[in-house]
Amino acid sequence: MTIEDVFTLIKGDMERVNSLIQTSLYSEVVLINQISQYIINSGGKRLRPILVLLSANAFSSNSKDTDKKNAHYITLAAVIEFIHTATLLHDDVVDESELRRGKDTANELFGNAASVLVGDFLYSRAFEMMVGVGSMKVMEILSHSTNTIAEGEVLQLLNCNDASTTEARYLEVIHFKTAKLFESASQLGAVVMEQDEAIELAMANYGMHLGTAFQLIDDVLDYSASSEDMGKNVGDDLAEGKPTLPLIHAMLNGTQEQAGLIKEAIEQGGLDKIDAITEAIEITGALDYTREIAKKEAQLAIAELENIPDSDYKEAMIALAHFSVDRKY
């Protein structure tokens, strides 16, 4: 199954999600509408809501009151996208980013203050919507998830410009900041379809490993893809002084001169020596190393699906795991 097949499989549900997103974005404050519409419609992959849809559909055949639960998983898919979008708005302000998905960031167009406040609006609207699902379990998962993501943001901030950041510390940031929402999205489908705890845990673990693989490949693409393919400037992480896994590996396995060059770039930020650093990353096999870690995470994700009933939706989740490491954008 290809990624295009996955999109086709959940096309009808995704249309319902997108419709709900557009309706729920409305505010009487015009600027909120402008910024919300701009960021939501800027071309994201919608992977996190897709995970909710795939997970819920994988268990729909053995669930009671399916019509009601269908409405709930559509709502939760939109909620997940709102939370993700809020984190993007805040991220771009913190990172002073100018480009996302090939377009100007909201903070570049509308200013930092407006972007932060609209991010807050999306968070609060997400919680309004999840209350309507009427499940304390859902509230528990999503409130814990947003709290963990915030902790991940602070951990990343502490790692910025710190060349002593270890691989373990960096992976912790990934698990908190990126993988947590993948984890919650996958788990919520099982929760809304009232699966047992073992299935819930398997789906949560699937999402966590998938999200980790996805972020690691983002780190690879930061040094190997074009700006047009990535939708952001190549080397953005280095410019912000973020010690991602390719940099950490190259620093540990390169020559003393290469290690010093990378250390200086992390501590000071900027792209003055990007060519020499990219060469060091290539020579030390840092991109291949990071890809291998991502592939292991993708295989761990697939392994968690072993006891999930066979269906097209299960095959789609397996396809997403492969896509996470094979993609070029």
N, C-alpha and C positions, 0 to 999 in steps of 0.2 A: 504494500500500500504506500502510495506517495503522499507528500504533504498536501498536494492538490486534492487527492482522494479524501483526506481528512476534512478539508474545508467543505467539500461537497457533501460529505456524510452529515455534517451538522449545520448545513446551510439554512434550513428552515428555522432551527432553534436560534441560530446566530442572528437571523433577521429579527426575530422576536426580542432578542437581547438588545440589538442596536436601536430598535424602536423604543424600548423601555428606557434606554440610556438617554435618548433625545428628549423624551417626555420628562424624565426625572431631572434633567439638567436645568429646567426652567427656573428662573428667578426674576422677580420684579426689578432687580438691580441690573441695569443694562450691561455694566462692565463685567459682572459675573457671567452673564450669558455669553459675551464676546470671548472671554478668555477660556471658559469651559468648552465652548464649541470649537475653538481653535485647537486646543490640545487634544481633545477627544477625537477629533476628525483629522488628525495629522498623520494617519497612516500606520498605526501600530499593528502588530501581528495579532493582538487579542489572544495570546496564548493562554493567559491565566483564566479568562472566562471559558475558553475552549476546554480547559481541563475540568471545570465544573460540569459542562455539558456532557463530555465523554464519560466522566465518572458516574453521573446520575443515570445516563442512558444505559450504561453497562449493567445496572441493577434494576432497571424499571420493570422488567418482565416478571420479577418475583416480589413486587412491591404492591401494597394495597393503596387505595385512594390515589391512583396514579395522576389523575387530572389535577388535583390539588397540589401534589408534590411537583408536577411539571411546572406549575406556576411559580412555586418556591425556588426551583433550581434556576429558572430564568432570572428571577429577582437576584439570587445570590451571584450569578454570573455577572450581572450588571454591577452589583456591589463590589465584587473583586476588581473589576475594571476601574471603578471610581477610586478605590483605595490605591491601586497602582498608579493611576494618573495623578493623584494627590502627591504621592512620593516623588514622581517625576518633576512636578512643579517645584517642590521644596529642594530636591537634588540640584536642579539647574541653578537655583539661587545660591545655594551653598558652594557649588563648584564654579560659579560665575560662567556657566556654559553659554555659548552663543549659537550653537547648532544642535538640533536633535531631529532625527528622521529626515535629514536633508532640508529642514526648514529652520528659520530663526526660532529660538526658544521663546516661550511666552515672556520670560523676564527681559529678554532683549527687546521685545516689541512693546510690552506694557509696563515694564519696571518691576523691581524686586518686591516692593510692598504689595502691589496688586496680585502678583503671582503667589506669594505666601498666603495671602488672605483667601484667594480663590481655592488654593489647596486645602485650607481649613474648611471652606464651604463644602468641598467634595467629600472630605472625611465625615463631616457632620451629616451630610445628605446620605452617605452610605450607611451610617448608623440608624438614621430614620427608616431607611428601607429594610434593613435587616430586622428591626423590631417587628415589622409587619409579618415576617415569617413565623413569629410566635414560638421560637425555640431557644431555650436558654443554652443549649449545647452549641448552637450556631453563634450566639452572642459570646459565649466563652471562647470559642475558637478564634473568632475574628478580633475580639478585644485583645486577646493574648498575642495574636499575630501582629497587630498594629503596634503594640508595645515592644515586641521583639524587633520589628523593623526599625523603630526609633532607636533602640539600643545599638543595632547594627550601624546605623548612621553615625552615632557617636563613636563607636569603635573605629569606624573608618576614618573619622576626623582625627582620632588619636594616632592612627597609623600614618596619616599624611605627613610627608617630609621626614619620616622615621625610617632610615635605611637599615635599622636593626630588626625590622618586622620579619618574623619567621613565617614559614609556610603554614604552620599550624594556626598562627594568629590570623593570617590572611584568609584561610579557609573558614575560620570562625566568623569573620565578617561576611563572607559569602552566605553561610548558613543563616545568619541573622537577617541580613539586608535583602538578599535576593531569593534564596531558596524557601524562606518561610512562607511567602505568599503562594508559591507553587504548591507547597505542602498543604496549606489551608484549602486552596482551590480543589485539589484532588480529594481531600478528606471530606469536604462539604457535600460532594455528590453522593458519597456513601451515607453520610449522616442524614441527609434529607430523604433518602430512600430507606432509612431505618435498618441499615445493615449492622451486623454484630461488631463487637470491638476489634476482633481480629482482622476483619475486612477493612474497617476504618483505619487501623494502624498500617495495614499494607498499602492502602491508598495514600496515606500521609507520607509514608516512607518513599513511595514511588515519586511523589511530587518533590520531596526534598532532594532526592538524588538527581531528578530531572533538572531542577532549578540550579543545582550546583554545576552540572555538566553545561548547562546553557550559559552561565556566567563565565565559566572557564574558557569556553569557546569565544565569548565576547572579548576576553583578555587576549586571545590569540589573534583575533581579527583586528584588534587595535593596532597591531604591528604588521598585518599581512593583507588587509583589505584596503580598497580605495575609499576615499571620502564619499564618493557617490554610492558605493555599495553599502557602506556602514551608516550613512546618514548623519555622520558626525565627523569631526576632524581627526585624522589619523594621529595617534600619539597624544590624544587628549588626557589620558590617565597620567602619562609621564609629565605633561605640562602642569598638571595639578599636584604633582609630587606624590601620586598614589603608587605604592609599591605592590604591583600586581605579581602574579606567580611567574610569568616569563622574566620579569626583572629580578625577582628574588633568586630564581634558578641561575640566571646568567651571572649574577653577582657572586654566587657561591661557587660557580664552576668555571668562570672566566679567569683570565690572567689578572695579575695584581693591577695592571693599568686599566683593564676593562672594569674590574670591580670598583676601582676608584672613580672612574668616569660615571658609572651608574649611581654610585653612592652620592656623588656630588649633584647629579641631576635630580635624584629623589629629594635630597635635602633642600635644594634651591628651587626646584620646579623649572619649567621652561623647556624649550625645544632646540636650544642652541647647538646641541651635539647629537641630534636625533639620528643622523646617518651613522655615526660611529656606534651609537648604542644599538641601533637596529642590526648592525653588522655583528656586534657582540652577542646579541640574542640569537642570531642565526648560527654563528660559529659554535656556540655552546649547546645547541640543540634545545633551547628553552621552549620554542614553540611546539616541537614534537613532544617534549616532556609534558607540557601542559595539555596537549591533545590526548595523550595517553591517560592522564588522570581523568580527563573528561569522559573518555571512552569507558573507563572502569565505572564511573558514576552512572553512565547511561545503562551499562549492563546490570548494575545493581538495581536500577529503576525497573528494568524489564523483569528481573528475578522476582520482584515484589508482586508481580501480576500472576504468578504461577497458579494460585488458587482462585483467581477471578474467573467467573464463567466465560467460556469462549463466545465471542461475538465480534461483529465488525467494530464495535466501540473499543474492545480490548485490543484488536489489531491496530486501531488508530492510535491508541496510547503507546503501543510498541513503536509504531511509525514515528511518533513525536520524539521518542527517545533517540531513534536513529537520526532524525532531522536535527536534533539539538547539537550533534557532533559533526554532522556532514555539511551543514549549511555554510554558505559563503557570505551571508549578510545577517 
